[in-house]
Amino acid sequence: MNRVITYIDGFNLYFGLRSKGWRRYYWLAMRRQSLYIEALQTLPDTTLHFGHYLDKPRQCRQCHAQWMDYEEKMTDVNIAVQMLADAFDDRFDTALIISADSDLTMPVSKVLQRFPTKRVVIAEPPRRHSTALCNNASGYFTIGEAKLRASQFPDPVQRADGFVLLRPAHWR
């Protein structure tokens, strides 16, 4: 039996879907996260680990206008640490990473060096690619529209407490 754990970089997946204009697949991505996270929490054997956004002031070099921008932090670190811990605890035979973040290259390499019988496969979101990450993995592929279509939550999703979560109409 091949034990598989999937590690999902939700930010990377969301922005890949967004760049393709595939809003209809946000039911597996996020509604400013809360609705999707509630739906994920209905799945057995699912653990969520969160990154966060960091405020980052920006300034135009020409007109000196200033604005606040936001940068995602900790998602790649959380994935790397959890994947390494799971490898050392022998919780998987294959790790499937849904991301194209090159920051995961070294953790992937280390898992494969330390555990030569394990596999790490990269599932790149649409319009996302990291040559370094793919070259250091056991295998890789790009997530196609057919897989996204087949991976949607049912509509509706019912939480354990009976509350019903509905897919937003503008995601259909």
Phi, psi and chi 1 to 4 in degrees:
 res  aa     phi    psi   chi1   chi2   chi3   chi4
   1 MET       -  131.2 -179.4  170.3   93.2      -
   2 ASN   -95.2  112.7 -173.0   24.4      -      -
   3 ARG   -86.1  126.2  -60.7  166.9  -59.1  147.5
   4 VAL  -120.7  133.4  178.2      -      -      -
   5 ILE  -118.1  134.9  -66.9 -178.7      -      -
   6 THR  -106.4  131.6  -57.6      -      -      -
   7 TYR  -114.0  121.5  -55.9   89.1      -      -
   8 ILE  -114.5  121.1  -56.5  170.5      -      -
   9 ASP   -86.5   92.6  179.5  -18.7      -      -
  10 GLY   -60.3  -36.2      -      -      -      -
  11 PHE   -64.7  -46.2  -68.3  110.3      -      -
  12 ASN   -62.5  -42.6 -152.3  -89.0      -      -
  13 LEU   -65.1  -47.2  177.6   58.2      -      -
  14 TYR   -57.9  -48.8  170.1   77.6      -      -
  15 PHE   -69.8  -28.4  -74.4  110.9      -      -
  16 GLY   -65.4  -44.7      -      -      -      -
  17 LEU   -63.5  -43.4  -65.1  174.2      -      -
  18 ARG   -62.1  -40.9 -169.8  171.6  118.4  178.2
  19 SER   -66.1  -25.4   71.8      -      -      -
  20 LYS   -87.6   -9.2  -71.1  -73.8  -82.8 -171.2
  21 GLY    74.7   27.2      -      -      -      -
  22 TRP   -96.3   57.2  -71.8   -9.0      -      -
  23 ARG   -58.3  -31.0  176.0  176.9  -82.2 -155.5
  24 ARG   -62.6  -15.9   63.6 -170.0  167.7  -83.4
  25 TYR   -99.8    8.0  -59.1  122.2      -      -
  26 TYR   -65.7  -15.9  -76.4    5.8      -      -
  27 TRP   -63.9  -18.1 -169.5 -138.8      -      -
  28 LEU  -101.2   -8.0   73.9   75.3      -      -
  29 ALA  -101.1  -95.9      -      -      -      -
  30 MET  -161.1  152.9   56.6 -175.4  175.1      -
  31 ARG  -113.7   76.5  172.9 -165.8  166.4 -158.9
  32 ARG    47.6   35.2  -60.5  -62.5  168.0 -108.9
  33 GLN    74.9  -41.4  -70.6 -169.9  -17.7      -
  34 SER   -59.3  -45.9   61.3      -      -      -
  35 LEU   -65.1  -44.1 -176.2   62.6      -      -
  36 TYR   -64.3  -41.9  177.9   63.7      -      -
  37 ILE   -62.4  -41.1  -71.4  169.3      -      -
  38 GLU   -61.2  -40.6  -75.7 -170.9   60.5      -
  39 ALA   -65.7  -41.4      -      -      -      -
  40 LEU   -59.8  -37.5  -79.6  174.1      -      -
  41 GLN   -67.8  -10.6  -69.9  169.5  -28.2      -
  42 THR   -82.0  -11.5   67.8      -      -      -
  43 LEU   -84.3  134.0  -60.6  174.4      -      -
  44 PRO   -70.0  154.1   25.1  -31.4      -      -
  45 ASP    57.5   33.0  -58.9  -39.2      -      -
  46 THR  -117.5  127.5  -60.4      -      -      -
  47 THR  -119.6  133.7  -55.2      -      -      -
  48 LEU  -105.8  135.0  -56.7  176.8      -      -
  49 HIS  -126.6  130.9  -58.8  -85.1      -      -
  50 PHE  -109.4  141.3  -62.4   98.3      -      -
  51 GLY   -91.4 -164.8      -      -      -      -
  52 HIS  -156.4  168.9   64.3  -84.6      -      -
  53 TYR   -99.1  143.5  -82.4  106.4      -      -
  54 LEU  -113.2  130.5 -179.6   66.5      -      -
  55 ASP   -64.9  134.6  -64.4  -10.4      -      -
  56 LYS  -138.5  107.4 -167.6  168.7 -171.8  173.0
  57 PRO   -68.4  139.6   17.3  -21.4      -      -
  58 ARG  -125.0  156.1  -57.5  -81.2 -174.4  177.9
  59 GLN  -145.3  134.8 -177.9  173.5   -1.4      -
  60 CYS   -71.6  130.0  176.5      -      -      -
  61 ARG   -71.8  -23.8  -68.3 -179.1 -175.1 -173.6
  62 GLN   -89.6  -51.6  -67.3  179.9   -8.1      -
  63 CYS  -101.6   -7.1   71.4      -      -      -
  64 HIS    65.7   15.7  -56.3  -70.1      -      -
  65 ALA   -62.7  146.7      -      -      -      -
  66 GLN  -120.7  147.1  -63.3 -179.3   -7.2      -
  67 TRP  -154.9  164.8   66.6   93.4      -      -
  68 MET   -98.9  130.0 -167.6   58.1   72.9      -
  69 ASP  -115.5  168.7 -160.5    2.5      -      -
  70 TYR  -131.0  139.3  -57.5   94.5      -      -
  71 GLU  -124.3  131.3 -174.2  175.6  -36.6      -
  72 GLU   -73.0  136.7  174.4  -87.5  -36.1      -
  73 LYS  -133.4  147.8  -69.5  -69.3 -172.3 -172.9
  74 MET    84.9  -15.5  -62.9  -62.9  -66.0      -
  75 THR   -61.1  -49.8  -60.3      -      -      -
  76 ASP   -64.5  -37.4   53.5  -10.3      -      -
  77 VAL   -65.3  -44.7  172.6      -      -      -
  78 ASN   -61.1  -42.9  -71.7  -19.0      -      -
  79 ILE   -62.8  -46.8  -71.3  171.7      -      -
  80 ALA   -61.4  -47.6      -      -      -      -
  81 VAL   -64.6  -44.6  168.9      -      -      -
  82 GLN   -66.1  -40.9 -169.0   62.2   53.0      -
  83 MET   -63.4  -44.1  179.5 -178.6   58.8      -
  84 LEU   -63.4  -44.1  -73.2  163.4      -      -
  85 ALA   -61.7  -43.3      -      -      -      -
  86 ASP   -65.3  -35.4  -70.4  -18.7      -      -
  87 ALA   -66.1  -47.1      -      -      -      -
  88 PHE   -64.8  -32.4  -84.9   96.9      -      -
  89 ASP   -85.0    2.6  -67.9  -17.0      -      -
  90 ASP    52.3   51.3 -166.4   27.9      -      -
  91 ARG   -93.3   -9.9  -65.0 -168.0   63.9 -135.8
  92 PHE  -144.6  157.6   67.0   81.7      -      -
  93 ASP  -100.4  -35.6  -58.4  -51.8      -      -
  94 THR  -128.4  129.5  -60.0      -      -      -
  95 ALA  -102.9  127.2      -      -      -      -
  96 LEU  -107.4  117.8  177.0   65.2      -      -
  97 ILE  -108.7  119.4  -59.7  175.8      -      -
  98 ILE   -95.1   95.1  -61.1  177.3      -      -
  99 SER  -178.0  161.3 -178.2      -      -      -
 100 ALA  -130.9   30.8      -      -      -      -
 101 ASP   -83.5  115.1 -171.4  -27.5      -      -
 102 SER   -64.8  -16.2   62.1      -      -      -
 103 ASP   -63.3  -16.4  -70.5  -15.4      -      -
 104 LEU   -87.5   -1.4  -66.4  169.0      -      -
 105 THR   -58.9  -49.9  -58.3      -      -      -
 106 MET   -65.2  -45.8 -176.8   58.2   72.9      -
 107 PRO   -59.6  -39.0  -21.2   28.6      -      -
 108 VAL   -62.7  -46.4  165.5      -      -      -
 109 SER   -59.5  -43.6  -66.3      -      -      -
 110 LYS   -65.3  -41.0  -71.3  -61.6  177.8 -171.0
 111 VAL   -60.2  -46.1  165.3      -      -      -
 112 LEU   -68.9  -32.6  -65.6  174.0      -      -
 113 GLN   -69.8  -46.0  -73.9  172.2    7.2      -
 114 ARG   -76.5  -26.6  -64.0  -66.7  -59.2  -97.4
 115 PHE  -130.9   77.1  -54.1   96.3      -      -
 116 PRO   -63.9  -15.2   12.7  -19.5      -      -
 117 THR   -88.7   -9.5   62.0      -      -      -
 118 LYS   -87.2  156.7  -65.3 -168.5 -177.6  -59.1
 119 ARG  -120.2  145.3  -68.1  176.7   35.0   88.5
 120 VAL  -126.9  118.0  179.4      -      -      -
 121 VAL  -113.4  134.6  177.1      -      -      -
 122 ILE  -100.0  126.7  -53.9  -57.5      -      -
 123 ALA  -109.6  102.0      -      -      -      -
 124 GLU   -80.3  132.3  -67.4 -174.1  -55.4      -
 125 PRO   -63.7  161.1  -25.1   36.5      -      -
 126 PRO   -54.4  139.3  -20.4   29.4      -      -
 127 ARG    56.9   27.1  -70.4 -160.4  176.5  156.7
 128 ARG  -125.9  138.5  -64.0  -75.9 -165.9 -126.9
 129 HIS  -156.3  139.8  179.6   68.1      -      -
 130 SER  -134.7  108.3  168.7      -      -      -
 131 THR   -60.5  -43.9  -59.9      -      -      -
 132 ALA   -61.1  -45.7      -      -      -      -
 133 LEU   -62.9  -47.7 -178.4   59.4      -      -
 134 CYS   -63.5  -40.1  -69.2      -      -      -
 135 ASN   -67.8  -21.7  -73.7  -15.5      -      -
 136 ASN   -98.4   -2.7  -78.1  -82.2      -      -
 137 ALA   -94.6  168.7      -      -      -      -
 138 SER   -71.8  -27.0  -54.1      -      -      -
 139 GLY  -172.9  169.1      -      -      -      -
 140 TYR  -158.6  159.6   65.5   91.3      -      -
 141 PHE  -158.3  163.0   61.8   93.1      -      -
 142 THR   -98.1  134.9  -60.1      -      -      -
 143 ILE   -71.4  119.0  -57.9  169.0      -      -
 144 GLY   -92.6  169.5      -      -      -      -
 145 GLU   -62.1  -35.7 -170.4  171.0    7.3      -
 146 ALA   -61.3  -41.4      -      -      -      -
 147 LYS   -67.1  -39.2  -72.7  -69.8 -178.1 -158.0
 148 LEU   -63.2  -43.7  -67.8  167.0      -      -
 149 ARG   -60.1  -40.8 -168.4  178.1  -45.2  110.6
 150 ALA   -77.5  -11.4      -      -      -      -
 151 SER  -103.7   11.1  -60.6      -      -      -
 152 GLN   -73.4  145.5  -61.5  -66.3  -68.9      -
 153 PHE   -64.6  152.5  -85.0  110.9      -      -
 154 PRO   -66.5  160.8   21.2  -28.2      -      -
 155 ASP  -124.5  107.8 -168.8   17.5      -      -
 156 PRO   -95.8  172.8   33.5  -35.1      -      -
 157 VAL  -113.5  133.2  171.8      -      -      -
 158 GLN  -107.7  126.6 -172.4  169.3   -2.0      -
 159 ARG   -73.6  167.5  -66.8 -171.4  -37.7 -156.6
 160 ALA   -60.7  -30.2      -      -      -      -
 161 ASP   -83.3    3.8   65.7    3.2      -      -
 162 GLY    94.5  -12.8      -      -      -      -
 163 PHE   -65.9  136.9 -173.5   82.5      -      -
 164 VAL  -101.1  127.9  174.7      -      -      -
 165 LEU  -101.2  127.0  -56.2  168.7      -      -
 166 LEU  -109.1  141.6  -62.2  173.1      -      -
 167 ARG   -67.5  128.6  178.5 -177.3 -174.1  152.8
 168 PRO   -59.9  139.9  -24.5   34.1      -      -
 169 ALA   -58.4  -37.1      -      -      -      -
 170 HIS   -75.5    1.8   63.2  -78.0      -      -
 171 TRP   -99.4   -0.3  -72.9   -1.7      -      -
 172 ARG   -85.0      -  -66.1 -170.6  176.2  121.4
